[in-house]
Amino acid sequence: MAILTGGILAAGVSVAAAVQGVSADPERPAAPVGALERSAPAIAVGEPDPTTHEDTWDSGSGKKGQAVPSTAAQRYKWGRPAASDDFRVFNQRDWEVYKGKGNGGLGRRLASAVTVKNGVLKITGNRKGDTGGVAWMRGAQKRGRWEARVKMNRACACYNANLLLWPVQGGGGTDPQGGGGEIDYMETYGDKGLRNGTNFFLHYGPEKKALRLDAHLNVDLRKWHAFAVEWTATSMTGYVDGRRWFHTTKRSALPPGAMGQAIQLDWFPNLTPRTAKGVSRTADATLEVDWIRMYPLGKK
């Protein structure tokens, strides 16, 4: 089995369908075919982690002073996770750390770019293109729910953060072998390094002529936010802090098989000139993950 990330941006179908008032970003430049191709190592999937953790949410003010849940799991009562990691330590049996050449053969994937400290997983990318990524060896299933709490600093537009699901039998190329799609439920591509928005990309269709559904969300990624995806037999839904911002019931766009979880900080040096004024092109980029969880669908 392999989890290998990447997706060809082809003429897709937009789901700007006014979900929570959010639409696809009309100013986002069209990417050439293969522009989002990435690489990751082959991994094996183990049994779900028997350890469970209680879901938490940030305090907030709701009606009459009630706390507002900031995770989809809490708001929609997803129950106990099938697998979870709060990064109290880094369990190398649960995670495969990327090593080798970076995206398109540029830069390097280094184990040293991935650290765990004070309960946070951090992936760091430097000006030379040394960066990293990890694949969750316990985070695969067919249909289900995934959620992670993340944040990212402002840095060069050449760094793209990504929470994604990749076909378990996707092989080792830049596109899943035989198709199978890709679910990018938090991807910062095209944000000019400002970290003021993110995208949901649902790639589907044949291996070399994939289509996509997408949506854009304005959100300050310099602060902690919980991103989630729910994949059922009839729909795909993306959430931020428990609120829906992507949704489709297009059956043909749903993955045909099991998907596995990966977390990546990818280097696209050709995007460096797009870095916004006032944002450093040379400072380290960091993607931080507070926790990640995978849930079965259960009964509704």
C-alpha positions as CSV (number, residue, x, y, z in Angstrom):
1,M,0.0,0.0,0.0
2,A,1.2,3.5,-0.6
3,I,0.0,7.0,0.3
4,L,1.4,9.4,-2.2
5,T,0.1,12.9,-2.5
6,G,-0.5,14.9,-5.5
7,G,-3.3,15.8,-7.9
8,I,-3.5,17.1,-11.4
9,L,-5.4,20.3,-11.6
10,A,-7.6,19.9,-14.7
11,A,-10.8,21.5,-15.8
12,G,-12.8,20.7,-12.7
13,V,-16.3,21.5,-11.5
14,S,-16.6,24.2,-8.8
15,V,-18.8,23.7,-5.8
16,A,-19.0,27.4,-4.9
17,A,-22.5,26.6,-3.9
18,A,-22.9,29.2,-1.2
19,V,-22.1,26.9,1.6
20,Q,-21.9,29.1,4.7
21,G,-21.6,32.0,2.3
22,V,-18.2,30.8,0.9
23,S,-17.3,30.4,-2.7
24,A,-14.4,29.3,-4.8
25,D,-11.7,32.0,-5.0
26,P,-12.2,33.8,-8.3
27,E,-8.8,35.5,-8.1
28,R,-6.9,32.2,-7.6
29,P,-4.8,31.8,-10.7
30,A,-5.3,28.7,-12.8
31,A,-2.6,26.2,-12.2
32,P,-1.0,24.3,-15.1
33,V,-1.4,20.6,-15.3
34,G,0.8,18.9,-12.7
35,A,1.3,22.1,-10.7
36,L,0.3,20.5,-7.5
37,E,2.2,17.3,-8.0
38,R,4.0,16.1,-4.8
39,S,5.7,13.0,-3.6
40,A,5.5,10.9,-0.5
41,P,6.8,7.5,0.6
42,A,5.0,4.2,0.6
43,I,3.6,3.2,4.0
44,A,1.8,0.3,5.6
45,V,-1.4,0.8,7.5
46,G,-1.6,-0.8,11.0
47,E,-4.5,-1.4,13.3
48,P,-6.4,1.6,14.8
49,D,-4.9,3.0,17.9
50,P,-6.9,1.7,20.9
51,T,-6.1,4.8,22.9
52,T,-9.0,7.3,23.0
53,H,-9.1,10.9,24.0
54,E,-12.0,13.2,25.0
55,D,-12.9,15.8,22.4
56,T,-12.3,19.4,23.5
57,W,-13.1,22.8,22.2
58,D,-12.0,26.4,22.8
59,S,-14.2,28.5,25.0
60,G,-16.3,31.0,23.2
61,S,-19.5,33.0,23.7
62,G,-22.7,31.6,22.3
63,K,-26.3,32.4,23.0
64,K,-26.9,33.2,26.7
65,G,-23.2,32.6,27.5
66,Q,-23.1,29.0,26.3
67,A,-19.8,27.6,25.1
68,V,-19.5,27.2,21.3
69,P,-18.0,23.9,20.2
70,S,-15.0,24.5,17.9
71,T,-14.7,21.0,16.5
72,A,-17.0,19.1,14.2
73,A,-16.6,16.0,16.3
74,Q,-18.0,17.8,19.4
75,R,-20.8,19.7,17.5
76,Y,-22.0,16.7,15.6
77,K,-21.4,14.1,18.3
78,W,-19.0,11.9,16.4
79,G,-18.1,9.9,19.5
80,R,-14.8,8.3,20.3
81,P,-12.1,8.3,17.6
82,A,-10.9,5.0,16.1
83,A,-7.4,6.5,16.1
84,S,-6.0,9.7,17.6
85,D,-2.7,11.4,18.4
86,D,-2.2,14.4,20.8
87,F,1.6,14.4,20.2
88,R,2.6,14.0,23.8
89,V,5.4,12.0,22.2
90,F,6.3,11.1,18.6
91,N,5.4,7.5,18.0
92,Q,7.5,6.3,15.0
93,R,5.4,3.2,14.7
94,D,2.4,5.4,14.0
95,W,4.0,7.8,11.6
96,E,6.2,7.5,8.5
97,V,8.4,10.5,8.1
98,Y,9.2,11.5,4.5
99,K,12.8,11.3,3.3
100,G,14.2,12.0,-0.1
101,K,13.7,14.4,-2.9
102,G,11.0,17.0,-2.6
103,N,8.2,18.0,-5.0
104,G,9.2,17.6,-8.6
105,G,12.6,16.5,-7.5
106,L,13.3,20.0,-6.0
107,G,14.4,20.5,-2.4
108,R,14.6,17.7,0.1
109,R,12.3,15.8,2.5
110,L,14.2,15.6,5.8
111,A,13.4,13.7,9.0
112,S,14.9,16.6,10.9
113,A,12.2,18.9,9.5
114,V,9.6,17.1,11.6
115,T,9.7,17.6,15.4
116,V,7.4,17.0,18.4
117,K,7.6,19.3,21.4
118,N,5.2,20.4,24.1
119,G,2.4,18.4,22.6
120,V,2.7,19.9,19.1
121,L,3.9,18.3,15.8
122,K,5.8,20.9,13.8
123,I,7.0,20.7,10.2
124,T,9.5,23.3,9.2
125,G,10.6,24.4,5.7
126,N,13.6,26.6,5.1
127,R,14.8,28.9,2.3
128,K,16.7,26.0,0.6
129,G,13.6,23.9,0.2
130,D,14.4,21.5,3.0
131,T,11.0,20.5,4.4
132,G,9.0,17.5,5.5
133,G,5.9,15.5,5.7
134,V,4.4,12.5,7.5
135,A,1.9,9.8,6.7
136,W,-0.3,8.4,9.5
137,M,0.0,4.6,9.5
138,R,-3.1,4.2,11.6
139,G,-5.2,6.9,9.8
140,A,-6.8,4.9,6.9
141,Q,-10.3,3.7,6.3
142,K,-13.0,3.7,3.6
143,R,-15.4,6.5,4.4
144,G,-15.4,8.2,7.8
145,R,-14.3,11.4,9.4
146,W,-10.9,13.0,10.1
147,E,-10.2,16.2,12.1
148,A,-7.0,18.1,13.0
149,R,-6.2,21.3,14.8
150,V,-3.5,23.3,13.0
151,K,-1.9,26.7,12.5
152,M,0.8,28.1,10.2
153,N,3.0,31.2,10.2
154,R,3.3,33.8,7.4
155,A,6.2,32.9,5.2
156,C,7.2,32.5,1.5
157,A,4.3,31.7,-0.9
158,C,6.5,28.9,-2.0
159,Y,5.4,26.9,1.0
160,N,2.0,25.1,0.8
161,A,0.5,23.4,3.8
162,N,-1.8,20.4,3.3
163,L,-4.0,18.0,5.3
164,L,-5.0,15.3,2.8
165,L,-6.3,11.9,2.2
166,W,-4.7,9.6,-0.5
167,P,-5.9,6.2,-1.8
168,V,-4.5,3.3,0.2
169,Q,-3.7,1.5,-3.1
170,G,-2.5,4.7,-4.8
171,G,1.0,3.5,-5.6
172,G,4.2,5.5,-5.7
173,G,3.6,8.0,-8.4
174,T,2.4,11.6,-8.4
175,D,-1.1,10.4,-9.4
176,P,-3.0,7.6,-7.7
177,Q,-2.6,4.5,-9.8
178,G,-5.8,3.7,-11.7
179,G,-7.4,6.9,-10.3
180,G,-9.0,6.9,-6.9
181,G,-8.9,10.6,-6.2
182,E,-7.4,12.8,-3.5
183,I,-9.1,14.8,-0.7
184,D,-7.2,18.0,0.3
185,Y,-9.3,19.3,3.1
186,M,-7.0,22.1,4.1
187,E,-4.5,23.3,1.5
188,T,-3.0,26.8,1.4
189,Y,-1.9,26.8,-2.3
190,G,-2.2,30.3,-3.8
191,D,-2.4,32.3,-0.5
192,K,0.7,34.5,-1.3
193,G,2.2,33.5,2.0
194,L,-0.4,35.5,4.0
195,R,-2.1,32.5,5.6
196,N,-5.4,34.3,5.3
197,G,-7.2,31.6,3.5
198,T,-7.3,28.0,2.5
199,N,-8.8,25.6,0.0
200,F,-10.7,22.3,-0.2
201,F,-9.8,20.3,-3.3
202,L,-11.7,17.1,-4.1
203,H,-9.9,15.4,-7.0
204,Y,-11.6,12.6,-8.8
205,G,-11.7,10.6,-12.0
206,P,-9.1,8.8,-14.1
207,E,-5.4,8.8,-13.2
208,K,-4.2,11.2,-15.9
209,K,-7.3,13.3,-16.6
210,A,-8.6,14.0,-13.1
211,L,-11.3,16.6,-12.4
212,R,-11.9,18.5,-9.2
213,L,-14.5,20.2,-7.0
214,D,-13.2,23.0,-4.8
215,A,-14.0,25.8,-2.4
216,H,-12.1,28.7,-0.8
217,L,-12.3,29.8,2.8
218,N,-11.1,33.1,4.3
219,V,-9.6,32.3,7.6
220,D,-6.6,33.4,9.7
221,L,-4.3,30.4,9.8
222,R,-1.9,32.0,12.2
223,K,-4.4,31.1,14.9
224,W,-5.4,27.6,15.8
225,H,-8.3,26.1,13.8
226,A,-9.8,22.6,13.6
227,F,-10.3,21.3,10.1
228,A,-12.4,18.2,9.4
229,V,-13.7,16.2,6.6
230,E,-16.7,13.8,6.6
231,W,-16.9,11.2,3.8
232,T,-20.1,9.2,3.6
233,A,-21.6,7.0,0.9
234,T,-23.5,10.0,-0.5
235,S,-21.5,13.1,0.3
236,M,-18.3,14.8,1.1
237,T,-18.3,17.7,3.7
238,G,-15.5,20.0,4.9
239,Y,-15.7,21.8,8.3
240,V,-13.7,24.5,10.1
241,D,-14.2,24.8,13.8
242,G,-17.4,22.8,13.6
243,R,-18.9,24.9,10.8
244,R,-19.5,23.5,7.3
245,W,-17.7,25.3,4.4
246,F,-17.6,22.6,1.7
247,H,-20.2,20.1,0.6
248,T,-21.0,18.0,-2.4
249,T,-23.4,15.1,-3.1
250,K,-21.8,14.4,-6.5
251,R,-21.5,10.6,-6.3
252,S,-19.0,10.3,-9.1
253,A,-16.6,12.5,-7.2
254,L,-16.5,10.3,-4.1
255,P,-13.4,8.0,-3.7
256,P,-14.0,4.4,-4.6
257,G,-11.7,2.9,-2.0
258,A,-10.0,3.4,1.4
259,M,-8.0,6.6,2.0
260,G,-5.0,7.3,4.3
261,Q,-4.1,10.5,6.1
262,A,-1.0,12.6,5.3
263,I,0.3,16.0,6.6
264,Q,2.7,17.9,4.3
265,L,4.5,21.2,4.0
266,D,5.4,21.3,0.2
267,W,7.9,23.5,-1.5
268,F,7.0,25.2,-4.8
269,P,9.9,27.6,-5.6
270,N,8.2,28.9,-8.7
271,L,5.6,30.5,-6.5
272,T,8.2,32.6,-4.6
273,P,7.6,35.7,-6.7
274,R,3.9,35.6,-5.7
275,T,4.9,36.3,-2.0
276,A,3.0,39.3,-0.7
277,K,4.8,42.5,0.1
278,G,5.9,42.5,3.7
279,V,6.1,38.7,4.0
280,S,9.6,37.2,4.2
281,R,10.7,35.0,1.4
282,T,13.6,33.6,3.4
283,A,12.2,33.0,7.0
284,D,11.4,29.4,7.9
285,A,7.8,28.3,7.2
286,T,6.1,26.2,10.0
287,L,3.0,24.1,10.0
288,E,2.0,23.0,13.5
289,V,-0.5,20.3,14.5
290,D,-2.0,20.2,18.0
291,W,-3.8,16.9,17.5
292,I,-5.4,14.7,14.9
293,R,-8.2,12.2,15.0
294,M,-10.0,9.7,12.8
295,Y,-13.6,8.6,13.5
296,P,-15.8,5.9,12.0
297,L,-19.1,7.0,10.5
298,G,-21.2,5.1,13.1
299,K,-25.0,5.3,13.1
300,K,-26.9,8.5,12.4
